[in-house]
Amino acid sequence: MSQAPVRVSPLIKFGRWSLLLVGIAYGAAHQSRLSKKEEKVREIEAQQKIVRDAKLAEEKKRSAEAEARALAELSKPTPKH
């Protein structure tokens, strides 16, 4: 009961293959463009990370110094009357 496959027009086959290849080419070009754009963004983020890390290190240093001063004040003996 199986029927013979329907013969597809060569024009339709050509159209399908053409669109497939155009889609692949478009995807490759789009991916390339987005990759270049993302690379620039990552470079900018890397530069910002250096500055951000320096600020965080400075804040951490200040916080540690403040905590050390607070602990030093707490550990001072209180005079008894």
All heavy atoms as a GROMACS GRO file, in nm:
protein
  637
    1MET      N    1   0.080  -0.120   0.000
    1MET     CA    2   0.000   0.000   0.000
    1MET      C    3   0.085   0.127   0.000
    1MET      O    4   0.032   0.234   0.000
    1MET     CB    5  -0.087   0.002   0.124
    1MET     CG    6  -0.193  -0.103   0.128
    1MET     SD    7  -0.345  -0.044   0.071
    1MET     CE    8  -0.426   0.036   0.193
    2SER      N    9   0.218   0.114   0.002
    2SER     CA   10   0.300   0.234   0.000
    2SER      C   11   0.294   0.296  -0.138
    2SER      O   12   0.300   0.227  -0.240
    2SER     CB   13   0.443   0.201   0.039
    2SER     OG   14   0.502   0.121  -0.060
    3GLN      N   15   0.285   0.426  -0.137
    3GLN     CA   16   0.277   0.498  -0.264
    3GLN      C   17   0.417   0.544  -0.304
    3GLN      O   18   0.505   0.560  -0.220
    3GLN     CB   19   0.187   0.620  -0.250
    3GLN     CG   20   0.044   0.585  -0.217
    3GLN     CD   21  -0.040   0.710  -0.193
    3GLN    OE1   22   0.014   0.816  -0.170
    3GLN    NE2   23  -0.171   0.696  -0.198
    4ALA      N   24   0.436   0.564  -0.429
    4ALA     CA   25   0.564   0.613  -0.478
    4ALA      C   26   0.582   0.758  -0.430
    4ALA      O   27   0.484   0.832  -0.420
    4ALA     CB   28   0.566   0.609  -0.630
    5PRO      N   29   0.704   0.797  -0.395
    5PRO     CA   30   0.725   0.934  -0.348
    5PRO      C   31   0.689   1.035  -0.456
    5PRO      O   32   0.705   1.009  -0.575
    5PRO     CB   33   0.874   0.940  -0.314
    5PRO     CG   34   0.935   0.821  -0.379
    5PRO     CD   35   0.826   0.721  -0.401
    6VAL      N   36   0.642   1.150  -0.410
    6VAL     CA   37   0.602   1.256  -0.503
    6VAL      C   38   0.729   1.320  -0.560
    6VAL      O   39   0.822   1.348  -0.487
    6VAL     CB   40   0.518   1.363  -0.430
    6VAL    CG1   41   0.483   1.478  -0.522
    6VAL    CG2   42   0.394   1.300  -0.371
    7ARG      N   43   0.728   1.338  -0.688
    7ARG     CA   44   0.845   1.400  -0.752
    7ARG      C   45   0.837   1.551  -0.730
    7ARG      O   46   0.742   1.617  -0.769
    7ARG     CB   47   0.843   1.366  -0.901
    7ARG     CG   48   0.964   1.415  -0.975
    7ARG     CD   49   0.978   1.341  -1.107
    7ARG     NE   50   1.071   1.407  -1.195
    7ARG     CZ   51   1.202   1.393  -1.186
    7ARG    NH1   52   1.253   1.315  -1.093
    7ARG    NH2   53   1.282   1.456  -1.271
    8VAL      N   54   0.942   1.605  -0.666
    8VAL     CA   55   0.944   1.748  -0.636
    8VAL      C   56   1.008   1.822  -0.754
    8VAL      O   57   1.108   1.778  -0.810
    8VAL     CB   58   1.026   1.773  -0.507
    8VAL    CG1   59   1.032   1.922  -0.475
    8VAL    CG2   60   0.966   1.696  -0.391
    9SER      N   61   0.948   1.933  -0.786
    9SER     CA   62   0.995   2.014  -0.897
    9SER      C   63   1.140   2.058  -0.875
    9SER      O   64   1.177   2.096  -0.764
    9SER     CB   65   0.905   2.137  -0.910
    9SER     OG   66   0.964   2.234  -0.991
   10PRO      N   67   1.223   2.057  -0.978
   10PRO     CA   68   1.361   2.104  -0.964
   10PRO      C   69   1.368   2.250  -0.920
   10PRO      O   70   1.459   2.290  -0.848
   10PRO     CB   71   1.420   2.088  -1.104
   10PRO     CG   72   1.333   1.989  -1.172
   10PRO     CD   73   1.197   2.001  -1.110
   11LEU      N   74   1.270   2.330  -0.958
   11LEU     CA   75   1.267   2.470  -0.916
   11LEU      C   76   1.248   2.480  -0.764
   11LEU      O   77   1.315   2.560  -0.698
   11LEU     CB   78   1.153   2.544  -0.988
   11LEU     CG   79   1.139   2.692  -0.956
   11LEU    CD1   80   1.265   2.767  -0.998
   11LEU    CD2   81   1.017   2.750  -1.025
   12ILE      N   82   1.162   2.397  -0.708
   12ILE     CA   83   1.140   2.396  -0.564
   12ILE      C   84   1.266   2.345  -0.493
   12ILE      O   85   1.308   2.402  -0.392
   12ILE     CB   86   1.017   2.311  -0.528
   12ILE    CG1   87   0.891   2.381  -0.579
   12ILE    CG2   88   1.009   2.289  -0.378
   12ILE    CD1   89   0.764   2.302  -0.560
   13LYS      N   90   1.329   2.241  -0.546
   13LYS     CA   91   1.454   2.191  -0.486
   13LYS      C   92   1.560   2.300  -0.488
   13LYS      O   93   1.629   2.323  -0.388
   13LYS     CB   94   1.506   2.070  -0.563
   13LYS     CG   95   1.432   1.942  -0.535
   13LYS     CD   96   1.501   1.829  -0.611
   13LYS     CE   97   1.432   1.698  -0.587
   13LYS     NZ   98   1.497   1.588  -0.661
   14PHE      N   99   1.573   2.367  -0.602
   14PHE     CA  100   1.671   2.474  -0.613
   14PHE      C  101   1.641   2.585  -0.513
   14PHE      O  102   1.732   2.637  -0.446
   14PHE     CB  103   1.672   2.532  -0.756
   14PHE     CG  104   1.762   2.650  -0.773
   14PHE    CD1  105   1.899   2.634  -0.780
   14PHE    CD2  106   1.709   2.778  -0.779
   14PHE    CE1  107   1.983   2.743  -0.795
   14PHE    CE2  108   1.793   2.888  -0.794
   14PHE     CZ  109   1.930   2.870  -0.801
   15GLY      N  110   1.515   2.622  -0.499
   15GLY     CA  111   1.476   2.727  -0.404
   15GLY      C  112   1.508   2.687  -0.261
   15GLY      O  113   1.560   2.768  -0.183
   16ARG      N  114   1.479   2.564  -0.226
   16ARG     CA  115   1.506   2.517  -0.090
   16ARG      C  116   1.656   2.521  -0.059
   16ARG      O  117   1.698   2.571   0.045
   16ARG     CB  118   1.455   2.374  -0.072
   16ARG     CG  119   1.305   2.364  -0.061
   16ARG     CD  120   1.266   2.218  -0.046
   16ARG     NE  121   1.122   2.201  -0.035
   16ARG     CZ  122   1.061   2.084  -0.036
   16ARG    NH1  123   1.131   1.973  -0.050
   16ARG    NH2  124   0.930   2.078  -0.024
   17TRP      N  125   1.734   2.466  -0.152
   17TRP     CA  126   1.880   2.463  -0.129
   17TRP      C  127   1.938   2.604  -0.128
   17TRP      O  128   2.028   2.636  -0.048
   17TRP     CB  129   1.949   2.376  -0.234
   17TRP     CG  130   1.934   2.230  -0.206
   17TRP    CD1  131   1.850   2.144  -0.269
   17TRP    CD2  132   2.003   2.156  -0.106
   17TRP    NE1  133   1.862   2.019  -0.214
   17TRP    CE2  134   1.956   2.023  -0.113
   17TRP    CE3  135   2.098   2.187  -0.010
   17TRP    CZ2  136   2.002   1.922  -0.031
   17TRP    CZ3  137   2.145   2.086   0.073
   17TRP    CH2  138   2.097   1.956   0.062
   18SER      N  139   1.887   2.689  -0.215
   18SER     CA  140   1.935   2.828  -0.219
   18SER      C  141   1.907   2.898  -0.087
   18SER      O  142   1.995   2.966  -0.030
   18SER     CB  143   1.868   2.905  -0.332
   18SER     OG  144   1.903   2.849  -0.456
   19LEU      N  145   1.785   2.886  -0.036
   19LEU     CA  146   1.750   2.951   0.089
   19LEU      C  147   1.831   2.894   0.205
   19LEU      O  148   1.871   2.968   0.296
   19LEU     CB  149   1.600   2.939   0.116
   19LEU     CG  150   1.511   3.021   0.023
   19LEU    CD1  151   1.364   2.991   0.050
   19LEU    CD2  152   1.539   3.169   0.037
   20LEU      N  153   1.854   2.764   0.202
   20LEU     CA  154   1.935   2.704   0.308
   20LEU      C  155   2.077   2.762   0.307
   20LEU      O  156   2.129   2.802   0.411
   20LEU     CB  157   1.942   2.551   0.290
   20LEU     CG  158   2.032   2.477   0.389
   20LEU    CD1  159   1.978   2.491   0.530
   20LEU    CD2  160   2.046   2.333   0.350
   21LEU      N  161   2.138   2.770   0.190
   21LEU     CA  162   2.273   2.824   0.181
   21LEU      C  163   2.279   2.972   0.215
   21LEU      O  164   2.373   3.018   0.282
   21LEU     CB  165   2.330   2.798   0.041
   21LEU     CG  166   2.352   2.650   0.008
   21LEU    CD1  167   2.397   2.635  -0.136
   21LEU    CD2  168   2.450   2.586   0.104
   22VAL      N  169   2.177   3.047   0.172
   22VAL     CA  170   2.172   3.190   0.207
   22VAL      C  171   2.158   3.205   0.358
   22VAL      O  172   2.222   3.290   0.420
   22VAL     CB  173   2.056   3.260   0.132
   22VAL    CG1  174   2.028   3.397   0.190
   22VAL    CG2  175   2.089   3.271  -0.015
   23GLY      N  176   2.077   3.123   0.419
   23GLY     CA  177   2.060   3.128   0.564
   23GLY      C  178   2.188   3.095   0.638
   23GLY      O  179   2.222   3.160   0.738
   24ILE      N  180   2.260   2.997   0.591
   24ILE     CA  181   2.388   2.960   0.654
   24ILE      C  182   2.488   3.074   0.638
   24ILE      O  183   2.558   3.110   0.734
   24ILE     CB  184   2.443   2.829   0.594
   24ILE    CG1  185   2.353   2.712   0.637
   24ILE    CG2  186   2.587   2.806   0.636
   24ILE    CD1  187   2.384   2.582   0.569
   25ALA      N  188   2.494   3.134   0.520
   25ALA     CA  189   2.587   3.246   0.496
   25ALA      C  190   2.550   3.365   0.584
   25ALA      O  191   2.638   3.429   0.645
   25ALA     CB  192   2.586   3.286   0.349
   26TYR      N  193   2.421   3.394   0.593
   26TYR     CA  194   2.375   3.505   0.677
   26TYR      C  195   2.411   3.478   0.823
   26TYR      O  196   2.460   3.567   0.893
   26TYR     CB  197   2.224   3.526   0.664
   26TYR     CG  198   2.170   3.622   0.768
   26TYR    CD1  199   2.187   3.759   0.752
   26TYR    CD2  200   2.105   3.576   0.881
   26TYR    CE1  201   2.140   3.848   0.847
   26TYR    CE2  202   2.058   3.664   0.977
   26TYR     CZ  203   2.075   3.799   0.960
   26TYR     OH  204   2.030   3.887   1.055
   27GLY      N  205   2.387   3.357   0.869
   27GLY     CA  206   2.419   3.322   1.008
   27GLY      C  207   2.566   3.336   1.038
   27GLY      O  208   2.605   3.386   1.143
   28ALA      N  209   2.651   3.293   0.945
   28ALA     CA  210   2.796   3.304   0.965
   28ALA      C  211   2.838   3.451   0.970
   28ALA      O  212   2.918   3.490   1.056
   28ALA     CB  213   2.870   3.232   0.853
   29ALA      N  214   2.784   3.533   0.881
   29ALA     CA  215   2.819   3.676   0.880
   29ALA      C  216   2.769   3.745   1.008
   29ALA      O  217   2.840   3.826   1.068
   29ALA     CB  218   2.759   3.744   0.757
   30HIS      N  219   2.648   3.712   1.049
   30HIS     CA  220   2.590   3.771   1.169
   30HIS      C  221   2.671   3.730   1.292
   30HIS      O  222   2.700   3.813   1.378
   30HIS     CB  223   2.444   3.726   1.182
   30HIS     CG  224   2.366   3.798   1.285
   30HIS    ND1  225   2.340   3.932   1.280
   30HIS    CD2  226   2.307   3.754   1.400
   30HIS    CE1  227   2.269   3.968   1.384
   30HIS    NE2  228   2.248   3.861   1.459
   31GLN      N  229   2.708   3.604   1.299
   31GLN     CA  230   2.789   3.555   1.412
   31GLN      C  231   2.924   3.625   1.416
   31GLN      O  232   2.972   3.663   1.523
   31GLN     CB  233   2.808   3.404   1.401
   31GLN     CG  234   2.894   3.344   1.510
   31GLN     CD  235   2.830   3.352   1.646
   31GLN    OE1  236   2.709   3.352   1.658
   31GLN    NE2  237   2.911   3.360   1.748
   32SER      N  238   2.983   3.645   1.300
   32SER     CA  239   3.112   3.713   1.293
   32SER      C  240   3.100   3.856   1.344
   32SER      O  241   3.184   3.904   1.422
   32SER     CB  242   3.164   3.712   1.150
   32SER     OG  243   3.281   3.788   1.138
   33ARG      N  244   2.996   3.924   1.301
   33ARG     CA  245   2.975   4.063   1.343
   33ARG      C  246   2.952   4.071   1.495
   33ARG      O  247   3.009   4.155   1.563
   33ARG     CB  248   2.856   4.123   1.269
   33ARG     CG  249   2.846   4.274   1.286
   33ARG     CD  250   2.727   4.333   1.213
   33ARG     NE  251   2.615   4.328   1.305
   33ARG     CZ  252   2.494   4.283   1.277
   33ARG    NH1  253   2.468   4.239   1.157
   33ARG    NH2  254   2.399   4.283   1.366
   34LEU      N  255   2.870   3.980   1.547
   34LEU     CA  256   2.843   3.980   1.690
   34LEU      C  257   2.967   3.943   1.771
   34LEU      O  258   2.988   3.997   1.880
   34LEU     CB  259   2.729   3.883   1.722
   34LEU     CG  260   2.591   3.926   1.673
   34LEU    CD1  261   2.488   3.818   1.706
   34LEU    CD2  262   2.550   4.058   1.732
   35SER      N  263   3.049   3.855   1.718
   35SER     CA  264   3.172   3.816   1.788
   35SER      C  265   3.267   3.935   1.801
   35SER      O  266   3.328   3.955   1.906
   35SER     CB  267   3.242   3.702   1.715
   35SER     OG  268   3.164   3.586   1.719
   36LYS      N  269   3.280   4.012   1.694
   36LYS     CA  270   3.367   4.130   1.697
   36LYS      C  271   3.315   4.232   1.798
   36LYS      O  272   3.392   4.291   1.874
   36LYS     CB  273   3.377   4.194   1.559
   36LYS     CG  274   3.456   4.111   1.460
   36LYS     CD  275   3.455   4.175   1.323
   36LYS     CE  276   3.525   4.084   1.222
   36LYS     NZ  277   3.516   4.137   1.086
   37LYS      N  278   3.183   4.250   1.799
   37LYS     CA  279   3.121   4.344   1.892
   37LYS      C  280   3.143   4.299   2.036
   37LYS      O  281   3.178   4.378   2.123
   37LYS     CB  282   2.972   4.353   1.860
   37LYS     CG  283   2.899   4.464   1.929
   37LYS     CD  284   2.755   4.469   1.879
   37LYS     CE  285   2.677   4.582   1.938
   37LYS     NZ  286   2.540   4.586   1.889
   38GLU      N  287   3.124   4.170   2.061
   38GLU     CA  288   3.142   4.115   2.195
   38GLU      C  289   3.288   4.125   2.239
   38GLU      O  290   3.316   4.149   2.357
   38GLU     CB  291   3.096   3.969   2.199
   38GLU     CG  292   3.104   3.905   2.335
   38GLU     CD  293   3.012   3.966   2.438
   38GLU    OE1  294   2.910   4.027   2.399
   38GLU    OE2  295   3.041   3.953   2.558
   39GLU      N  296   3.380   4.109   2.148
   39GLU     CA  297   3.523   4.120   2.181
   39GLU      C  298   3.555   4.261   2.230
   39GLU      O  299   3.627   4.278   2.328
   39GLU     CB  300   3.608   4.086   2.058
   39GLU     CG  301   3.756   4.081   2.085
   39GLU     CD  302   3.833   4.040   1.961
   39GLU    OE1  303   3.788   3.948   1.890
   39GLU    OE2  304   3.940   4.101   1.936
   40LYS      N  305   3.498   4.362   2.163
   40LYS     CA  306   3.520   4.500   2.206
   40LYS      C  307   3.461   4.523   2.345
   40LYS      O  308   3.522   4.588   2.429
   40LYS     CB  309   3.458   4.597   2.106
   40LYS     CG  310   3.531   4.602   1.974
   40LYS     CD  311   3.462   4.694   1.877
   40LYS     CE  312   3.529   4.688   1.740
   40LYS     NZ  313   3.459   4.772   1.642
   41VAL      N  314   3.342   4.468   2.369
   41VAL     CA  315   3.277   4.483   2.499
   41VAL      C  316   3.362   4.417   2.607
   41VAL      O  317   3.380   4.473   2.716
   41VAL     CB  318   3.135   4.422   2.496
   41VAL    CG1  319   3.077   4.412   2.635
   41VAL    CG2  320   3.044   4.505   2.407
   42ARG      N  321   3.416   4.301   2.579
   42ARG     CA  322   3.500   4.231   2.678
   42ARG      C  323   3.628   4.308   2.709
   42ARG      O  324   3.674   4.309   2.822
   42ARG     CB  325   3.533   4.091   2.630
   42ARG     CG  326   3.413   4.000   2.638
   42ARG     CD  327   3.446   3.859   2.602
   42ARG     NE  328   3.324   3.780   2.598
   42ARG     CZ  329   3.320   3.650   2.598
   42ARG    NH1  330   3.433   3.581   2.600
   42ARG    NH2  331   3.206   3.586   2.595
   43GLU      N  332   3.686   4.373   2.608
   43GLU     CA  333   3.805   4.455   2.631
   43GLU      C  334   3.772   4.570   2.726
   43GLU      O  335   3.847   4.600   2.819
   43GLU     CB  336   3.860   4.509   2.499
   43GLU     CG  337   3.928   4.405   2.414
   43GLU     CD  338   3.974   4.461   2.280
   43GLU    OE1  339   3.969   4.585   2.260
   43GLU    OE2  340   4.015   4.380   2.195
   44ILE      N  341   3.659   4.636   2.701
   44ILE     CA  342   3.617   4.747   2.787
   44ILE      C  343   3.592   4.698   2.929
   44ILE      O  344   3.634   4.760   3.026
   44ILE     CB  345   3.491   4.815   2.728
   44ILE    CG1  346   3.526   4.887   2.599
   44ILE    CG2  347   3.431   4.913   2.829
   44ILE    CD1  348   3.407   4.935   2.520
   45GLU      N  349   3.524   4.583   2.942
   45GLU     CA  350   3.496   4.527   3.073
   45GLU      C  351   3.625   4.489   3.146
   45GLU      O  352   3.635   4.504   3.268
   45GLU     CB  353   3.405   4.406   3.063
   45GLU     CG  354   3.261   4.443   3.031
   45GLU     CD  355   3.171   4.322   3.013
   45GLU    OE1  356   3.223   4.208   3.008
   45GLU    OE2  357   3.050   4.341   3.004
   46ALA      N  358   3.724   4.441   3.072
   46ALA     CA  359   3.852   4.405   3.134
   46ALA      C  360   3.920   4.530   3.189
   46ALA      O  361   3.978   4.526   3.299
   46ALA     CB  362   3.942   4.335   3.033
   47GLN      N  363   3.915   4.639   3.115
   47GLN     CA  364   3.973   4.764   3.163
   47GLN      C  365   3.898   4.815   3.287
   47GLN      O  366   3.959   4.862   3.382
   47GLN     CB  367   3.970   4.870   3.053
   47GLN     CG  368   4.062   4.839   2.938
   47GLN     CD  369   4.043   4.933   2.821
   47GLN    OE1  370   3.951   5.014   2.820
   47GLN    NE2  371   4.130   4.922   2.721
   48GLN      N  372   3.766   4.804   3.284
   48GLN     CA  373   3.687   4.848   3.398
   48GLN      C  374   3.710   4.759   3.519
   48GLN      O  375   3.707   4.806   3.633
   48GLN     CB  376   3.538   4.849   3.363
   48GLN     CG  377   3.501   4.956   3.263
   48GLN     CD  378   3.357   4.946   3.218
   48GLN    OE1  379   3.290   4.845   3.240
   48GLN    NE2  380   3.307   5.051   3.154
   49LYS      N  381   3.737   4.631   3.497
   49LYS     CA  382   3.761   4.538   3.606
   49LYS      C  383   3.887   4.576   3.683
   49LYS      O  384   3.891   4.567   3.805
   49LYS     CB  385   3.772   4.395   3.554
   49LYS     CG  386   3.790   4.291   3.663
   49LYS     CD  387   3.803   4.153   3.603
   49LYS     CE  388   3.808   4.043   3.706
   49LYS     NZ  389   3.907   4.061   3.812
   50ILE      N  390   3.989   4.620   3.612
   50ILE     CA  391   4.114   4.661   3.676
   50ILE      C  392   4.086   4.777   3.772
   50ILE      O  393   4.129   4.776   3.888
   50ILE     CB  394   4.220   4.700   3.571
   50ILE    CG1  395   4.260   4.577   3.490
   50ILE    CG2  396   4.340   4.764   3.636
   50ILE    CD1  397   4.344   4.607   3.369
   51VAL      N  398   4.011   4.876   3.725
   51VAL     CA  399   3.978   4.992   3.808
   51VAL      C  400   3.891   4.949   3.925
   51VAL      O  401   3.913   4.989   4.040
   51VAL     CB  402   3.908   5.101   3.723
   51VAL    CG1  403   3.858   5.214   3.810
   51VAL    CG2  404   4.002   5.152   3.615
   52ARG      N  405   3.790   4.866   3.897
   52ARG     CA  406   3.698   4.820   4.002
   52ARG      C  407   3.772   4.739   4.107
   52ARG      O  408   3.749   4.756   4.227
   52ARG     CB  409   3.587   4.737   3.938
   52ARG     CG  410   3.478   4.696   4.035
   52ARG     CD  411   3.362   4.626   3.964
   52ARG     NE  412   3.404   4.509   3.891
   52ARG     CZ  413   3.395   4.495   3.760
   52ARG    NH1  414   3.346   4.590   3.685
   52ARG    NH2  415   3.437   4.383   3.701
   53ASP      N  416   3.864   4.653   4.065
   53ASP     CA  417   3.941   4.573   4.161
   53ASP      C  418   4.029   4.661   4.249
   53ASP      O  419   4.043   4.636   4.368
   53ASP     CB  420   4.026   4.470   4.088
   53ASP     CG  421   3.944   4.356   4.030
   53ASP    OD1  422   3.825   4.345   4.065
   53ASP    OD2  423   4.001   4.280   3.948
   54ALA      N  424   4.086   4.766   4.190
   54ALA     CA  425   4.169   4.858   4.268
   54ALA      C  426   4.084   4.930   4.373
   54ALA      O  427   4.125   4.944   4.488
   54ALA     CB  428   4.238   4.958   4.176
   55LYS      N  429   3.965   4.974   4.333
   55LYS     CA  430   3.875   5.041   4.428
   55LYS      C  431   3.833   4.946   4.540
   55LYS      O  432   3.830   4.985   4.656
   55LYS     CB  433   3.751   5.095   4.356
   55LYS     CG  434   3.778   5.218   4.273
   55LYS     CD  435   3.651   5.268   4.208
   55LYS     CE  436   3.677   5.388   4.121
   55LYS     NZ  437   3.553   5.436   4.056
   56LEU      N  438   3.800   4.823   4.504
   56LEU     CA  439   3.759   4.726   4.605
   56LEU      C  440   3.874   4.695   4.701
   56LEU      O  441   3.852   4.680   4.822
   56LEU     CB  442   3.710   4.597   4.539
   56LEU     CG  443   3.574   4.606   4.472
   56LEU    CD1  444   3.543   4.476   4.398
   56LEU    CD2  445   3.466   4.635   4.573
   57ALA      N  446   3.995   4.686   4.649
   57ALA     CA  447   4.111   4.659   4.735
   57ALA      C  448   4.131   4.775   4.832
   57ALA      O  449   4.160   4.754   4.951
   57ALA     CB  450   4.235   4.638   4.650
   58GLU      N  451   4.115   4.898   4.784
   58GLU     CA  452   4.130   5.016   4.870
   58GLU      C  453   4.021   5.017   4.977
   58GLU      O  454   4.048   5.043   5.094
   58GLU     CB  455   4.123   5.143   4.784
   58GLU     CG  456   4.141   5.270   4.863
   58GLU     CD  457   4.278   5.284   4.927
   58GLU    OE1  458   4.376   5.230   4.872
   58GLU    OE2  459   4.288   5.347   5.033
   59GLU      N  460   3.897   4.987   4.938
   59GLU     CA  461   3.788   4.982   5.036
   59GLU      C  462   3.812   4.873   5.140
   59GLU      O  463   3.787   4.893   5.259
   59GLU     CB  464   3.654   4.957   4.966
   59GLU     CG  465   3.601   5.076   4.890
   59GLU     CD  466   3.469   5.046   4.821
   59GLU    OE1  467   3.396   4.955   4.866
   59GLU    OE2  468   3.440   5.114   4.721
   60LYS      N  469   3.860   4.760   5.095
   60LYS     CA  470   3.888   4.650   5.187
   60LYS      C  471   3.998   4.690   5.285
   60LYS      O  472   3.990   4.658   5.404
   60LYS     CB  473   3.929   4.526   5.107
   60LYS     CG  474   3.938   4.401   5.187
   60LYS     CD  475   3.964   4.281   5.096
   60LYS     CE  476   3.969   4.153   5.176
   60LYS     NZ  477   3.994   4.036   5.090
   61LYS      N  478   4.098   4.760   5.234
   61LYS     CA  479   4.209   4.804   5.320
   61LYS      C  480   4.157   4.902   5.425
   61LYS      O  481   4.189   4.891   5.543
   61LYS     CB  482   4.317   4.870   5.233
   61LYS     CG  483   4.437   4.918   5.310
   61LYS     CD  484   4.537   4.982   5.216
   61LYS     CE  485   4.650   5.046   5.293
   61LYS     NZ  486   4.741   5.119   5.204
   62ARG      N  487   4.076   4.999   5.382
   62ARG     CA  488   4.019   5.096   5.476
   62ARG      C  489   3.931   5.027   5.579
   62ARG      O  490   3.935   5.061   5.698
   62ARG     CB  491   3.937   5.200   5.401
   62ARG     CG  492   4.019   5.297   5.323
   62ARG     CD  493   3.930   5.398   5.255
   62ARG     NE  494   4.007   5.479   5.162
   62ARG     CZ  495   3.953   5.554   5.068
   62ARG    NH1  496   3.822   5.558   5.054
   62ARG    NH2  497   4.029   5.625   4.988
   63SER      N  498   3.852   4.933   5.534
   63SER     CA  499   3.763   4.859   5.625
   63SER      C  500   3.844   4.781   5.727
   63SER      O  501   3.810   4.780   5.846
   63SER     CB  502   3.674   4.764   5.545
   63SER     OG  503   3.596   4.687   5.631
   64ALA      N  504   3.952   4.718   5.684
   64ALA     CA  505   4.037   4.642   5.775
   64ALA      C  506   4.103   4.734   5.877
   64ALA      O  507   4.112   4.701   5.996
   64ALA     CB  508   4.142   4.564   5.696
   65GLU      N  509   4.147   4.851   5.831
   65GLU     CA  510   4.209   4.947   5.923
   65GLU      C  511   4.107   4.997   6.025
   65GLU      O  512   4.137   5.009   6.144
   65GLU     CB  513   4.269   5.064   5.845
   65GLU     CG  514   4.392   5.028   5.766
   65GLU     CD  515   4.439   5.140   5.675
   65GLU    OE1  516   4.369   5.245   5.666
   65GLU    OE2  517   4.546   5.125   5.613
   66ALA      N  518   3.985   5.028   5.980
   66ALA     CA  519   3.881   5.075   6.070
   66ALA      C  520   3.846   4.966   6.171
   66ALA      O  521   3.826   4.994   6.290
   66ALA     CB  522   3.758   5.117   5.991
   67GLU      N  523   3.838   4.843   6.125
   67GLU     CA  524   3.807   4.732   6.215
   67GLU      C  525   3.919   4.713   6.317
   67GLU      O  526   3.892   4.688   6.436
   67GLU     CB  527   3.787   4.604   6.135
   67GLU     CG  528   3.738   4.488   6.218
   67GLU     CD  529   3.708   4.365   6.134
   67GLU    OE1  530   3.700   4.376   6.010
   67GLU    OE2  531   3.694   4.258   6.196
   68ALA      N  532   4.043   4.728   6.274
   68ALA     CA  533   4.157   4.715   6.366
   68ALA      C  534   4.152   4.824   6.472
   68ALA      O  535   4.177   4.798   6.591
   68ALA     CB  536   4.288   4.720   6.288
   69ARG      N  537   4.119   4.949   6.429
   69ARG     CA  538   4.108   5.058   6.526
   69ARG      C  539   3.995   5.031   6.625
   69ARG      O  540   4.008   5.054   6.745
   69ARG     CB  541   4.084   5.191   6.455
   69ARG     CG  542   4.209   5.251   6.394
   69ARG     CD  543   4.187   5.395   6.352
   69ARG     NE  544   4.075   5.411   6.258
   69ARG     CZ  545   4.087   5.408   6.126
   69ARG    NH1  546   4.205   5.386   6.071
   69ARG    NH2  547   3.981   5.425   6.049
   70ALA      N  548   3.883   4.983   6.576
   70ALA     CA  549   3.769   4.954   6.662
   70ALA      C  550   3.803   4.844   6.762
   70ALA      O  551   3.769   4.854   6.881
   70ALA     CB  552   3.648   4.914   6.579
   71LEU      N  553   3.872   4.742   6.717
   71LEU     CA  554   3.912   4.634   6.808
   71LEU      C  555   4.014   4.684   6.910
   71LEU      O  556   4.011   4.643   7.027
   71LEU     CB  557   3.970   4.517   6.730
   71LEU     CG  558   3.869   4.431   6.653
   71LEU    CD1  559   3.942   4.329   6.569
   71LEU    CD2  560   3.774   4.364   6.750
   72ALA      N  561   4.103   4.774   6.866
   72ALA     CA  562   4.202   4.829   6.959
   72ALA      C  563   4.134   4.910   7.068
   72ALA      O  564   4.170   4.903   7.186
   72ALA     CB  565   4.302   4.914   6.884
   73GLU      N  566   4.033   4.988   7.029
   73GLU     CA  567   3.959   5.066   7.129
   73GLU      C  568   3.882   4.977   7.224
   73GLU      O  569   3.872   5.005   7.343
   73GLU     CB  570   3.866   5.166   7.060
   73GLU     CG  571   3.937   5.282   6.996
   73GLU     CD  572   3.840   5.383   6.937
   73GLU    OE1  573   3.722   5.384   6.978
   73GLU    OE2  574   3.883   5.460   6.849
   74LEU      N  575   3.826   4.869   7.171
   74LEU     CA  576   3.750   4.777   7.257
   74LEU      C  577   3.840   4.701   7.353
   74LEU      O  578   3.800   4.664   7.462
   74LEU     CB  579   3.670   4.678   7.171
   74LEU     CG  580   3.550   4.735   7.099
   74LEU    CD1  581   3.488   4.629   7.008
   74LEU    CD2  582   3.447   4.787   7.198
   75SER      N  583   3.964   4.681   7.313
   75SER     CA  584   4.052   4.601   7.396
   75SER      C  585   4.127   4.685   7.499
   75SER      O  586   4.200   4.631   7.580
   75SER     CB  587   4.152   4.523   7.309
   75SER     OG  588   4.236   4.614   7.241
   76LYS      N  589   4.111   4.817   7.493
   76LYS     CA  590   4.176   4.901   7.593
   76LYS      C  591   4.113   4.873   7.730
   76LYS      O  592   3.991   4.859   7.743
   76LYS     CB  593   4.155   5.050   7.562
   76LYS     CG  594   4.238   5.100   7.447
   76LYS     CD  595   4.212   5.248   7.429
   76LYS     CE  596   4.288   5.300   7.308
   76LYS     NZ  597   4.258   5.441   7.284
   77PRO      N  598   4.196   4.864   7.833
   77PRO     CA  599   4.140   4.842   7.967
   77PRO      C  600   4.067   4.969   8.012
   77PRO      O  601   4.112   5.080   7.988
   77PRO     CB  602   4.262   4.813   8.053
   77PRO     CG  603   4.378   4.868   7.978
   77PRO     CD  604   4.341   4.867   7.833
   78THR      N  605   3.956   4.949   8.075
   78THR     CA  606   3.879   5.063   8.126
   78THR      C  607   3.922   5.092   8.268
   78THR      O  608   3.942   4.999   8.348
   78THR     CB  609   3.728   5.033   8.122
   78THR    OG1  610   3.705   4.916   8.200
   78THR    CG2  611   3.680   5.013   7.982
   79PRO      N  612   3.943   5.217   8.302
   79PRO     CA  613   3.986   5.250   8.439
   79PRO      C  614   3.873   5.224   8.537
   79PRO      O  615   3.757   5.256   8.512
   79PRO     CB  616   4.020   5.399   8.430
   79PRO     CG  617   3.952   5.450   8.309
   79PRO     CD  618   3.934   5.336   8.217
   80LYS      N  619   3.908   5.165   8.650
   80LYS     CA  620   3.807   5.136   8.754
   80LYS      C  621   3.819   5.241   8.863
   80LYS      O  622   3.927   5.279   8.904
   80LYS     CB  623   3.829   4.998   8.811
   80LYS     CG  624   3.805   4.889   8.710
   80LYS     CD  625   3.814   4.754   8.772
   80LYS     CE  626   3.788   4.650   8.667
   80LYS     NZ  627   3.794   4.516   8.721
   81HIS      N  628   3.708   5.284   8.914
   81HIS     CA  629   3.710   5.386   9.019
   81HIS      C  630   3.699   5.323   9.154
   81HIS      O  631   3.641   5.250   9.205
   81HIS     CB  632   3.597   5.486   9.001
   81HIS     CG  633   3.612   5.571   8.878
   81HIS    ND1  634   3.731   5.623   8.833
   81HIS    CD2  635   3.522   5.611   8.786
   81HIS    CE1  636   3.711   5.693   8.724
   81HIS    NE2  637   3.583   5.686   8.693
   0.00000   0.00000   0.00000
